Amino acid sequence: MALDVLLTELIISLGYLGAGLAGFISSATLFLPTPAFIVIFIMAAPQFGFNPLFLGISAGIGAALGEMIGYGIGYGSEKLALNNYRDKLKVVEKYFEKFGGFFVITIFAATPLPFDVVGIFCGIMGYSLRKFIVATAIGKVIKYSAIAFAGFYGIAWLSKLFGLG
């Protein structure tokens, strides 16, 4: 049996904790996308009996905690980044101020936009860790809840359509 199948089965067997673990792993791996969204989509299938909202909350909180790694890398490389990229960082900082950092973080976290860059940037700029985690959690819960509900209703619909359920 393939490793990805074994990991998926393990995560499903852990239930909501597994959903949180999938979200954490997916967010902790910088610049390497992992298919947590596929696992959450599958876990939400009615035959597994999970509540899609609770799956979204679990995966979203796990993902927000995983994003602290990118934030920490940015925070740790602050001096290097400020010395070498000061002009570029000023431009991004202006957008953060114009649109509100909390809002920008939430939108990036809720969409498939490249969020790792946002976490690193927030760490470099010394953005409040508490605000970063809350905004990230809100966005990730929205994202993973949408995926879970799509899995819940989509798989049920496809099963009926093809006479499998």
N, C-alpha and C positions, 0 to 999 in steps of 0.2 A: 504494500500500500504506500502511496506517495506521502511525503512529509506534509505537504499542504493539506491533504485530506485528513491525516492524523491530527494536525493542529486544529483544523476546523471542528472535528469531532470532539476534541478536548475542550475547546472554547464553548461549544454548544452544551457539553455535559456540565460545565461550570455555571450555566445559566446567565443571570444578570451580571455576576462577577466576571464571567467570561467575556461578556459584551464590553465591560469596562476595560478588561485586559486587552481586548482587540483594539479598542480606541487608543489606549495608552501606547501600545506597540506601534500602531500606525503613525502616531504623532511624534513618537520619540526617535523614529528613524528619519533623520534629516535628509531631505532631498531624494529619498528612496521611497517611492510610494508603495505602501503595502495595502493589500485588498481588504481592509477592515469593512469597507462598505458592502462588499460581497457577503461577508460572514454575517453582518447585521441583517442584510436583505434576506438571507436564507433562514436565519434564526427566527425572523418574524413570520415565517410561513405558519399558517394556522395549525398544522399537525404537530408543531413543537410546543404549542400552548403558551407562548410568551406574550405578554402585553407589549405592543409596539411602542407605546409611550415610555414605558419603563426601560425598554431596550435602548431607546433614544437617549434617555436621561443617563443611563449607565455608561453607554459608549461615549456620550458627550463629556461627561465628567472625567472619564478615563483619558480621553483625548486632550482635554484641557490640562490635566496633570502632565501628560507626555510633552506638551508644548513648552513646559518650563525648561526643558533641556535646551531648546533653541534660545530661549530668553537668557538662560545662564551663559551660553556661549557668547551671546552678544554682550552681556554684562561683563564677562571676563575679558573680552577683547576691546573694551571701550577705548582705551588710550591708543591702541594701534589703529583702530578704525577712525577715530577723530583726527589723528595726525595725517592719515593717508587719504581720507575721503570726506573731509570737512565740507567742501562745497556741495557734494552730492547729498550728504546727510541734511544739510540746511534746506535743500529743496523739499525733501521728503518731510522734514519737520514742519515746514510751512503748510503742507497739505494736512498734516495731523492737526495743526492748530486751526486751520480754516474749517475743516469738516468735523473736528472733534475726534480725538484719538479713540475713545471708547466705541464710538459709532463705527469708525474705520475697522477696528479690530473685530467687532462683532460681525460686520458684513463679510470681511475676508474669511472669518472662521466658519460662517454659514454657507459659503459657496466653495466651488472647486478652485478658487484662486490660490496662488502659491503662498500658503500661510507661513511656511518656515522663515521666509524673508521678514515677515512682519514681526515674528517673535524675536529674531536676532536684532532687528532694528530697535524694538522696544527695550531690549536689554542694553544696547549701546547707548540709547538716549536716557536711560535711567527712568523710564516710564514706571509708574507705580506697579509693583508686582501684584498687589491685591486687585487693582483695577484690571490689569492684564488678564489675570486668571478668571475673574468674573465675566469680563467681556468675551473671552475665549470660550468659557463654558456655555454662555448663552448661545453664541453662534454655533458651537459644535452640537449642542443639544437640539437646536433647530435642524441642523443638517442631518444628524443621525436619526432623529424622529421622522423626518420626511422619508428617509431611506427605509426605515422600519415599516412605516405605514404603506409605502409603495410595495414592499415585500409582502406584507400581510394581505393587502387587497389584490395586488397583482398576481401573486401565486394562486390565490383562491379563484380569481377570475379565469386565469389560464387553465386551471384544473377543470373548471366547469366547461369552458370552451371546448376542450379536447376530450371531455368525458372521463377524466381521470379521478374526479373527486366525488 
